[in-house]
Amino acid sequence: MIKQLLIVLTLCCVTTGCDWSWFPLKPYRPTVNQGNVIDDKKLAQLRHGMTKQQVSYLLGNPMATDAFDPNRWEYIYYTKPGYKEATSNRLTLFFKSGELTKATGYVDAIEDSLLTKN
């Protein structure tokens, strides 16, 4: 009886290959965060006329700076929580004469009037 049970279990394991999605217990998958975490509190502090140093202090160093336009900074954030769907946010900041003039991307989804003039 035990020998037959072992044969059936072995056949089940071999025929399913590596796909264990049918099995109710799944291994732990940690949340993967990459990039600059930008929360609403930090975004609310952005203002027109801030210098690059002030923005860098507030949000951290940008993930990417445009090689052809050093006055454009990209803040990119990606998160993959375990078995759930991945999400990403992108914030693009534009500077003119060393001062913040425009923000697009993630700031649009939060509130259009975040970048109010001082």
N, C-alpha and C positions, 0 to 999 in steps of 0.2 A: 504494500500500500504506500509506504513512504517512498519507495523507489519510483513508483508511478507518479506520485505528486512532484518529486524532484524533476522528472523528465518533462512533465507538463509545464512547470515553472521555467525550466531551462528553455524549452521551445518558445514560451511566451516572451522571454527576454531576448532571445535571438531574433525572433520575427519582428519585434518592434524596433530593433536596431538601437540607435541612440536617442530616439524620441520618447521621452518620459513625460510628455505633456498630459497624458491621461492619468498620471499618478497624482493623487491629491496633495501629497507633501512636496513642496518645491524648495530648492536651496535658497538661502538668503541672498538677495541682490542689493547691495548698498546703493544709496542715491548718489549719482555722479553729478557733481557741479563743476562747471568749467567757465572760466572767464571772470569778468568783473560783476560782482553781485551789487546791483543798484536797487536800493529800496526807495519807497515813496518819500521817506523823510529826507534822504539825500537829494532826490530830484526836486523837492519843494524848495530847497535852498539855492538852486541854480538861478542866476539873475543875469540879465543883459549887462555887459560891461565888465564881467569878472575876468581876471587875467588867467592865462594858462596855468600859472602856478596855483592860483586859488582853486581852479577846477580840478587840477591834479591832486591837490590836498583833499578836496571834498570827495571825489569819486575814485581816486587812485590813478595809476598810469593807464593810458588807453591800451586796448588789446592790439590795435593797429593804427598806424599813422600812414596816410597816403604819401607815397614816395614822390608823387608829382605835385602834391598840394599839402605842405606841412601844416596848413591852417585847418585841416579836416581831421578830426579824431573819431575813432570808432570804438565804442564800448559794446562788447558782445558777451552775452550770458547764455549758457546752455545748461539745462538740468534734465536728468533722466532718473525719475524716482522709481527704483526697483523694476517692477514689471509693468509700470504704467507708461503712457505715451510721453515722449520727449518734448520739451518746449524750449524755445529760444527767444531771447529779446535782443534787440539791437538799438543802440542809441548813437546817433551821429551828431557831433558838435562841430560848428563852424566858427572860426575866429577871423577877425579882421583887425589888423594893427595890434595883434596880441590880446584882443578883447573878444569875449564871447558875443556872437551876434545872432546865432540861430541854432536850434536843436530840432532834430527830426527823429522819427522812429518810435521808440518806447514812450517818449514823452507825449506823443500824440494820443496814445491809448489811455493815458492817465488823466490828463487835463490839458486843454489847449492853452490855457492862460498861465501855465507855470512860469514861463519866462517873461515875467512882467518887468517893465523898466523900473529902475530905482527911482 
